[in-house]
Amino acid sequence: MDFSIIIKYILIGILSAYLLIYGLRPSVPYPDSILELYENPWLLVLVVIINFYVYIWDSKVGILLCLSVVALIFDMIQFTN
């Protein structure tokens, strides 16, 4: 059994659940761990770099992570103004 495939599908499930619960519904408040990005914008640069390497590893997981980051950036723009 190949554990990298299992890890990829678990990550796809987690990112899909995140997008359905938080990313695509801005009326739902984020948990405290995600709100750290609002206080420390340099973490966003780190997330974008990690997203690049995740995309190189697997394109499906990278695209879902990119959608999550874009949703988070739009929420940051919407709620900080």
Secondary structure, DSSP 8 states (H G I E B T S, - for coil): --HHHHHHHHHHHHHHHHIIIIIT-TTS---HHHHHHHH-THHHHHHHHHHHHHHHH-HHHHHHHHHHHHHHHHHHHHHH-
